[in-house]
């Protein structure tokens, strides 16, 4: 039997989906990531797709595919394809906040550019939240670090944004 022709049909930063052409007169397919250990595809033994998950961004994976049949041939020639998981595309967030406030005043931070995205925000490594406008009463001057995590691609690193702030102490 001829080798299945393998192609990449979808990729995310953590997965790749492969597909292949159907081979005439087969009983099913087997796939391998190393060419020696063969298993049924994720779509079932007669399916023509396989998804590889648990990847990191820009990982490469070579998938080997063969059809199987009764003796004497047993297996087709082996088709293969090397594909890459997607790279991370950072969410395009911008931050608007005053760079100086008086001690005791509320500091308002506004995060823009995340409309329609699924994300998580964290300020200085604290709890994750999704409010894009928040305020609090800081007591110390310094750089506050806001991290934006793409909730659809958790393997991608969080995008840190530094927000400088000076808290003025005005004496009576």
N, C-alpha and C positions, 0 to 999 in steps of 0.2 A: 504494500500500500504506500501511496505517496505520503510525504510528511505534511502535517497540518501547517497552514500559513498563519503564523501568530502575529497579532498586532496589539498595540496599546490603545485602549478606548477611553480611559478616564484615569485621572490622577489627582490626588490631594497631597498635602504635605506629609500625610501619614499612611497613604495607601495607593495602590496601582491596580487597575482592573485590566485584565488581558482578555482577548477574544481570539478565536481561530476559526479557520474554514472547516467545514465538515468534510470528512474523508469518506468516500464510498465504501460500502460493505464493511462497516465496523460494528463492534458490539459496545463500544464506549471509549472513553479517553482516560489517560493518566497524565499527571503533571509532576514536575520536579523542579526544585530550585537549585539542585546541584548536579543533575543528570544521572544520579545513581539511586536515590530514594524516591520511589514513585508512589503517589497517592491519587485519590479521586479529586477532580476539580471541585471548587466550592459550589458550583452550580449542579453537582451530581455527576455520576459516572458517564451519563450520556449528554451532559451539558457542554456548551462551547464557550464558557466564560470562567474565569478564575480571578478572585480578588486576593491580593497579598496585603495584609495590614500590619500595624505595629512598626511602621517605618519612621525614619527621621526625614526632615526636609532634604531634598536632593540626593536621597539614597538611590543607588542603582540596583536593579533586580533583573536577572536573566531567568525567564521561565522556559522550561523545556516541556514540550507536549508530544504525546504519541497516542495513536489509536491502537486498540487491541482487538484481536479476532481469535478464532479457533486455530489450532495447529493446522498446517505446519508453519505458517508465517508468524503467528502469535502477535507481533507488533509491527506497526508501520515504521517508516523512517521517522526520525525525530525532528520536529520543527522547534525553533527557539527565537526569542526576541528579548533584547535588553531594553529596559525602559527605566525612566527616572521618576521619582516622586517629585511633586512640585516644590519650588522654593517658597519660603514664607513671604507673603505680601503683607506688610505691616498696615494696620488700620491707620488712616490719615486723620489723627486727632490733633487738635490745636487747643491750647489752654489760654484763657483770658482771666487775669487776676491782677489786682493792684499790687505794686511792689513794695508799698509802704503803708502801714496803718498805725493808729495810735493804740497803745496798750488798753485792753478792755473792749475794743471795737470788734465786731464780727468781720471776718475775712471771707469774702465770697469768691469762689472759684467756679468758672464755667468751662466745661469741656465741650468743644464743638467738633463737627465732622464725623459723628458716629451714627447719624440717622440711618435707620435700616440695617444696622449691623448688630450682631450678637456679641456682647463684650462684657468684661468685668473690669472694674477700676479698683485700685488700692492706693492709699496714701501712706507713704513711709512704712510699707510692709504690713499695714493693718488689715482689717477685715475687708473682704471684697464687697463692693456695692455697685449699683448701676445708675444712680442719680447723676445726671450730667451737670447739675447746678447744686452746689452744696456750700455750706458756710459753717465756720466754727470760730472759736476765740483763741487764737494762738498767743502764747506768752513769750515765745523765744524767737529771735531773729535767726535766719538761716535758710538753707536750701531744703525745700520740701520736694520729695520725689513721688510723682504720680505715675503709676504703671497702668498700662492699658493692655489687657489680655484678650485675644481673639478667641471667643468661646467655641467657635466652630473648628479651630485649629489649635488645640491645646499643646501640641508638640512645638509650636512656634514660640520663641521667647517673647516675654512681655516687653512692650515698648516703654522705656522710662522717659519721663519728661521732668526736667528740673524746674521748679518754680521758686525763684528767690523771693524772700520777704524780709523786710526790716520792720521790727516792732519798736515804735518810738515811745520812750518813757517821758512823758511831759509832767514835770513837777508843778504843783500849785504855787 
